[in-house]
Amino acid sequence: MKTFINMLRDDAGASAAEYALILAIVGSALAIAAIGLGNTIAGAMNNAASKINSCQSGTCS
């Protein structure tokens, strides 16, 4: 029983679990930011392409 209680009080493995949790949170935030930035860039490129195409057809605005 004493060995089991000592095992519960041991925090040697806690730091590795904490680092893994931090890494997962940071990785998720980076992925969400990359998706948002990609969508914004795609929208800007589509807007520019539509402006170029409308000028080629003679209706520049």
C-alpha positions, 0 to 999 in steps of 0.5 A, a space after each residue: 500500500 505504501 508503494 502505491 501511495 508513493 507512486 501517486 505522489 510522484 510528479 516526475 512524469 507530470 512535466 512531460 504530460 504538461 509539455 505535450 499539452 502545451 504543444 497540442 494547444 500551440 499546434 492547434 492555435 497555429 493550425 487555426 491561424 494558418 487556415 484563417 490566413 489561407 482563407 483571407 489570402 484566397 479571398 484577396 487573390 479571387 478579388 484581384 483575379 475578378 478585377 483583372 478579368 473584368 478589365 480584360 472584358 472592357 468593364 474596368 471599375 
